[in-house]
Amino acid sequence: MLYFTKWKAALVLLVCALGVVYAAPNFLPKDVLPTESSLLPSKQVNLGLDLRGGSHMLLEVDTDSVVRERYDALADSIRSELRQAQIRNRPRDATLQGAEVTVLKAEDAEKARDLVRNIEPNTVMSGEGNNIIVSYNEVAMKELIDRALSQSVEVVRRRVDELGTTEPSIQRQGTNRIVVQVPGLDDPSRLRAILGRTAKMNFHLVNGQKTAADARSSGLPPGTMILPSADEGDKAAGIREYLIDRRIVVSGDNLVDSQPTFNEGRPVVSFRFDAA
């Protein structure tokens, strides 16, 4: 027959009692849990999707749009450089293969290639005759997509935090996918609504050559697009539209910090950008 001294038996009972006390919050609803300032334990074990249920979502980053947007900016830089060198050229819309421009005079083609070659590092130049195509090499393309994916993960993380859930899982999968798992969230449509909003901020210049209405009737000038105003304005007059340049003057990548503040008694958002 086993025999335990009294102090050993008391120690075993004390450990069992403490285990029951610390495990008790897992069996209680959240509205009756002790507050954090209380001496009693209040934390619950965070169960995964397999035990607690929740929402699972697989997102795909539109890397084609990222690449095309970057090539648009590169094409604008090329045209600006050629314009300063007084080399006439015909702009073309950027594609996934690169930024493309056609030099109008054959005698300017070689000079144009020399200028384009020094515009941006980590690029490869191709094309025949007066046609010049500039694309990023494999290393630069990988860095561009990795940066876009990392930024997307951070945006998703901030939005999921708005739900107030504990320990969501947000991970990269492959080259262009993000896996989001939110334990305890039984309404996937809520998660889809939060993550479905576009998070993108770019600064463009308004094109002063034409109005949006003129551009719709006579055709868009090269390198421009029409966007609606966020200000509803006069409802009878319809939504106000602007003709803007596709070239991005300042990208959201340059944003360092943003804070709510006041200007002349009105709430505004202040921005701070990097030196670039």
N, C-alpha and C positions, 0 to 999 in steps of 0.2 A: 504494500500500500504506500502510495506516494505521500510524502508529508512536506508541506510548505510552512515556513515560518510565518508569523503574523505579518511582518513587514513586507515579505514578498507577496503575500496574498493582497495586502493593502495596495501595493504598487501595481499589481495586475488590475485590480478594480479601478484604480485611479486612471490608468492608461485607457481602459475600456470606456470609462465615463468621459474622458476628454475626447476620445474618438467619436462617441455619440454626439457630443456637443458640437464638434467641428463638422460632422456630417449632417447635422440636423437642417441647416439652411437649404440643402439640396432637396428636401422633402416639403419645404414651405413655399407658398406663393410669394412673389416678390413684394407685394404690398404689405406683408406682415414681417418682412425681414428687419432685423435691427439696423439702425443707422450706422454709418461708418465711424461716428464718434463714440459709439457704444463699445464697451469692453467685450461684448459677446461677438463671436464670429458671424459675418454676414455674407461672405463670398460663396458663390456657387460654382460648381465644376462646369466649365464650358464644354458641352457635348458637341461632337461633330455632326455632319449631315446624316451619317449612318445611324446614330442613336437619337438625335433630337429632331432631325428633319430640317428643312430650310430651302433655300433657293440656290440653284446652280446655273451659271450662265457662261457661255463661251463667246468671247468677243474677237472680232478680226479687225486689225488696223488696216485702213485703206492706204497701203504704202504707195500705190500708183499715184494717188493724189499728192502725196508728199513729194515724190520724185518729180512729177510734172510741175508742181509749184516751184520747186527749186530750179528746174530748168527754165521756167518762165523768168525768174529773177536773173538767171545767168544770161539769157537771151537779151534782156533789157540792158545789162551791163555791156554786152558785146556791141549792141547797136549804139549805145552812148559813146563808147570808145571810138567806134568807127566814125560817128558823126563829128566828134572833136577833131579827128584826123582828116575830115572833109572827104571821106570815102563813101560814096553813095552806095546804098544797099537796100535790098528789099527784105523786110522782116517776114518771118514765117512763124506760125504757132509752134510752140515747143511740144515735143512728143516724149514718150518714154525712152526713146533712143537718144535724146539729147536736144540741145539748143541749136537751131539752124538759122542761117542767114545766107542770103545770096548777094554777092558783090556785083554791081551793075556793069562795071568796066573791067575787062579782062586784065588790063595792065595794073589794076589796083589789087588783084587777088593775092599776090605774094606779100605785099605790104600789109594787107589785111590779116593774113595768116600770122605774120610776125607779131602784130598787135594782139591778136586773140590769144596767142600762145602764152602771153604773160599776164593775162587778166586774172586767172585764178589757178592755184596749184592743184595737183591731183586730178588733172583733166587729160583727156585724150582727144586729139583733133583728127577728124576724118573728112571725107567728102572729096569730090572731084571737080576740077575746073573752078568756076566762080562760086560753087556751093561749098559752104563751110559748116560742118557739124561738130559740136563740142559736147563731150559727155564725160561723166566722172569715171575714174578707174574703179576697180573692184574694191579697193580698200576704202576709198571715200564713200562709195555707195553703201558699203556695210556700216560705216560710222553714221551715215545719214539715217538709215533705217533703224539702227539700234537706238539712236537718240530719240527718234520719233516714238519708238515703242516704250522707252523708259519714261518719256513725258506722259504718254497715254496711261501708263500704270499709275503714275502719281495723281493724274486727274481722276481716274477711277477710284483710287484710294480715298481721296478727299470727299468724293461724292458718297461713297459707301459709308464713310464716317458720319454723314448727315443722318443716316438711319438710326444712329445710336446703338447699333448692335455691338457685341463684344467679340473680339478675335475673328474678324472676317479673313478669309484666305484669298489673296490676290497675287497671282503668279503668272509669269510669262510662260508661254508654251510654243515651242518652235520659233520661227522667225517673225511671225506677224500675228500671233494670237495671245489673248489674255484670258485666263480662267478665273472666274469670280465665284466664290462659295460663301454664302452668308447663312450660318446656322441660326435657326429660330425664326427666320423670315419666311412665312408660309405664303406670301403673296408675291409671286414672281413679277406680276405686272407692275408693282410698285418699284421694284428694282429696275425693270426695263424702262420705266418712265424717267427715272433719275439718270440712268446711264445713256439714255437715247438722245439727250440734249447735246448739241454740238458745242465743244469748248475750243474756240479758236479766236484769236485776236490778231489782226493785221491792220496796218495803217497804209491807206492808198491815197493818192492825190486825185482830186476831182478834175476830170478833163475839161478844159475850157474852150475847146474847139467847137463842140456841139452840145446841145442839150440831149437828154435821154429821149425825148420825143422825136427830135430830128434824126437821131441815130436809128431809132426804130423804123422810120420811114425811108431813110436813104441808105441804111446799112451801117454796121458798127465799124469805126476806124480800127486799124490793126492795133492789137495790144490793149484793147479796152473791153469793158463789160458794164452791164447795167445792173444796179442793185437798188432795192426798195429802201426807203427811209424807215427807221424805227419809230419816228414820230408820226403819229396818225394824221396830224394836221387837220385840215378841213375835210370832213368825211364826204361832203358833197362833191369836192374836187377830186376825190379818189386818193390813192396812195401816191405819195411823192417819190419819184425815182431820180437817181443820179447816174451820170455817165462817168465812170472812174477808170483810171489806168490799172491794168493788171499788175504792173510792177509794184512789188511790196517795198514801201519806203522804210518801214520799221516793222519787224516781225515780233510775234509773241515770244520768240526765242530770246530776244534781247531784254525781256522784262525781268527785272531783278526783284521788285517789291511793289505791292499796291496796298493802299490803306484808305479806309473811309475817313473823310475829313469835312470841313466846312469852308465855304468861300462866300463872303458877303452874306452870311447867315443862311446859306443854302447848302444842303448836303451834296458833296461831290466825292469823286474817287481820285486820289492822287497816285501817279505812276512814277516809278524810278527805273531807268534803263541802264544797261551797262555802257561802257565807253565806246563799244562798237557802233 
